[in-house]
Amino acid sequence: MRTPIKAELKEMLRQLRLPEFAAHHAAQSALAATEGWSCDQYLLRLCEMEINGRETRKRQKLLHASRLPREKTLETFERNRLRRNVESTGPPQRDPGVESAELSNGGGAKEEGGKRGREFDRGKLMWT
């Protein structure tokens, strides 16, 4: 005797690692029948639920793996514990004389004749 279709479907969805499909296919099937969805709409809804479930599980897994304290939030962050120079320092300033090509090839654009243009002096931390 053949296994009932619902049990067989649930087992196949488990083997395919589609837990959201397995959990929601019956309810979504009933909803699709009452609202007159096409097969594509039904399948699309199940796929959306599967993707959302995977994203949620991934986020929870990464949050758990990060071992961040749960009680720490931006609202409870104590800014007065920062050093003053860290608080006042803004984003790094870009030298207006630096071309984007110079940044992409390691710090100096090649001029004609194979010589480099401006070079970054690490000792002075500035462009020369």
C-alpha positions in Angstrom: 0.0 0.0 0.0 1.3 3.5 -0.9 2.1 6.1 1.8 -0.4 8.9 2.0 0.5 11.8 -0.3 0.8 14.4 2.6 3.3 12.2 4.5 5.3 11.5 1.4 5.3 15.2 0.4 6.5 16.2 3.9 9.3 13.6 3.8 10.4 14.8 0.4 10.4 18.4 1.5 12.5 17.4 4.5 15.0 15.6 2.3 15.2 18.6 0.0 15.8 20.8 3.1 12.8 23.0 2.6 11.5 23.4 6.2 9.3 26.4 5.5 7.6 24.5 2.6 7.0 21.5 4.8 5.6 23.7 7.6 3.4 25.9 5.5 2.4 24.0 2.4 -1.0 22.7 3.8 -2.1 26.1 5.1 -1.0 27.9 1.9 -2.6 25.3 -0.2 -6.0 25.9 1.5 -5.5 29.6 1.2 -4.7 29.3 -2.5 -7.8 27.2 -3.1 -10.1 29.7 -1.3 -8.6 32.7 -3.1 -8.2 31.1 -6.5 -4.4 31.4 -6.8 -2.7 29.9 -9.8 0.0 27.3 -9.2 2.6 29.9 -9.8 1.2 32.2 -7.2 1.1 29.4 -4.7 4.7 28.3 -5.4 5.9 31.9 -5.3 4.3 32.4 -1.8 6.0 29.2 -0.5 9.3 30.3 -2.0 9.0 33.7 -0.3 8.3 32.0 3.0 11.3 29.7 2.5 13.7 32.6 1.7 12.4 34.7 4.6 12.8 31.7 7.0 16.4 31.0 5.8 17.3 34.7 6.2 15.9 34.7 9.7 17.7 31.5 10.7 21.0 32.8 9.2 20.6 36.1 11.1 20.0 34.3 14.4 22.9 31.9 13.8 25.3 34.7 13.1 24.1 36.7 16.1 24.6 33.7 18.3 28.0 33.0 16.9 29.1 36.6 17.4 28.7 36.2 21.2 27.7 39.8 21.5 26.1 40.7 24.8 22.3 40.9 24.2 21.8 43.7 26.7 24.2 46.1 24.8 22.3 48.4 22.4 22.9 51.8 20.9 20.4 53.2 23.5 22.5 51.9 26.4 25.8 53.0 24.9 27.7 55.3 27.2 29.4 58.0 25.0 31.0 59.6 28.0 33.3 56.6 28.3 34.9 57.4 24.9 38.2 59.3 24.8 37.7 62.9 23.7 39.9 62.6 20.6 37.9 59.6 19.3 34.7 61.4 19.7 35.8 64.6 17.9 37.6 62.9 15.0 35.4 62.6 12.0 35.9 60.5 8.9 39.3 60.6 7.3 39.8 63.5 4.9 40.7 62.7 1.3 43.4 64.8 -0.4 41.6 66.7 -3.2 44.7 66.4 -5.4 44.4 62.6 -5.6 42.8 61.2 -8.7 40.7 58.0 -8.5 43.2 56.3 -10.9 46.0 57.0 -8.4 44.0 55.3 -5.7 43.2 52.2 -7.8 46.8 51.5 -8.9 48.4 51.6 -5.5 49.1 55.3 -4.8 50.6 56.8 -7.9 49.4 57.4 -11.5 51.9 56.5 -14.1 52.9 59.4 -16.2 54.3 59.2 -19.7 57.8 57.6 -19.7 56.8 55.1 -17.0 57.5 57.4 -14.0 55.1 57.6 -11.2 53.3 60.8 -10.3 52.7 61.8 -6.7 53.9 59.3 -4.1 52.5 58.7 -0.6 55.2 59.3 2.1 54.3 56.9 5.0 56.7 58.7 7.4 54.9 62.0 7.0 51.5 60.4 6.3 50.8 62.7 3.4 51.1 62.9 -0.4 54.3 64.3 -1.8 
